[in-house]
Amino acid sequence: MRKNLVKLVFSILGIMIFSLILFSFADGGKGKPWDIPAKYKKMKNPTTANAENLKIGKQLYDKHCASCHGKKGLGDGVKGKKLDTEMPDITTKTYKSQADGVKYYQSFIGRDDMPNFEKKIPDEEDRWFIINYMDKF
């Protein structure tokens, strides 16, 4: 009888530990704070959001970002739904209130399911045009 009780207790503990481990990875990074290097936190967008730059930003966003983040930045893109990481809604005040360099780092350096775009979008000015466009959502 005592052996059965010990087995039961260890079984329950094992299930609890397994569940904790499983749930700690289940959010795919949701809620996990970004570790933004100081260099990026201080960055300022050197471009202006004029009509020409916004047009370029839209074209680049549509090509590189919309499939995950959605056409209007709501986080509802087709590819994004298939990822483990929840797509952020970039139309919110929370997103828009972030420093320019923070948005830059998150968008082009990336982490986890968010890939690095430095090679796909090599022109830094183009990257800032995308940020300008996203800020207009």
N, C-alpha and C positions, 0 to 999 in steps of 0.2 A: 504494500500500500504506500509506504514511504517513497519507494522508488518511482512509483507512478506519479506521485505528487511532485517530486523533483523533476521528472521528465516534463510534466505539464508546465511547471514554472519556467524551465529553460526554453520550452517551446514558445511560450507566450513572450518571453524576453527576446528571443530570436526574431519573432514576427515583428515586435515593436521596433527593434533596431533596424531590421530590413526596411520597414515602412518609413522610418525617419530618413534613412539614406535615400530611398526612392523619392520621397517627397522633396528632399533638398535639391534634387536635380530636375524635378518635374516642371519647374517654371521656366526652363530654358533661358535663364538670365533675367527674367522679369523681376523688377525690383532690385536687381543687383546694381549697385552704383558703378558708374564709369570712373575709371582711374585716369583722369585727364592730366597730362603733364603740364607744368606751369607755363611752359613756352606757348602752348595752345590757349590756355586760359586768358593770356594777355593779348592774343591776336585780335586785330580789328579788320573788318572787311574793307579792303582798299578800293572797292569798286562802287559805282552808283547803280541804283535800281532804275535806270531809264528804260524806255520802251525797247530799244535795240538790245540791251543787255538782258532784259527779261525774256525777250523772244529767244535768245540763245540759251538762256537758262532753262526755259520750257522745253526746247528741243532736246537738250541734254538730259533733263529730268525724265522726259518721256522715254528716251532711249535706255537710260541706265537705272532709273529708280522706280518708275511707275509699276513695273511688273510685281514688285513686292509692296511698295508703299501706297499704291493706288493712284489713279489719275488725279485725284483731288487731295492726296496726302492723308487720307483717313486711315491708312494702315490696312486697306482691304484689297490689296493686289493679289492676283491669282497665284503667283509663285510664293508670296509671303504666307499665304494660308497653309502651305505645305511645310513650312519651317517649324522648328521647335521653339524658336524665339518669337514672342508676340510682337507684331509690328506696332510701333508707336503711331499715334495720331499726331501728325506734325502741324495740325491746324490749331492746336491748343495754346493757351497762354503759357502753360508750363514749358512747352517746347520753345515758343517764340521768345520767352524771357531769358533764355540761356545766352551766354556770351557768344559772340561771333565765332571765336576760336573753338569753343566747346562744340558748337554745331559742325564746324569744319572737321574737327577730330572724329566725331561720331560718324559723320557722313563719308569721309574719305580715308581715314586710317582704319576705322572699324574694329570689330571684335566678334568672336563667336560666329553667328550666322551672317553678320554684317561684314561683307568682304572689304578688303582694301581696294580702293579705286585709284590709287596713285598711277598705276600703269595704264588703266583703261581711260582715265581722264588726266593725261599728263600736264595739260596747261592749267596752271594754278588760277589764272584769271577765270577760266571756264568753270572751275570748281566754285569760285565765289559767285559767279552768275547763277549757278544752281541754288546756292544758299539764298540769294536775292529772290529767286523765283519761289522757293519754298516759304520764305517769309511772307509772301503775298497771299498764301492760302487763307 
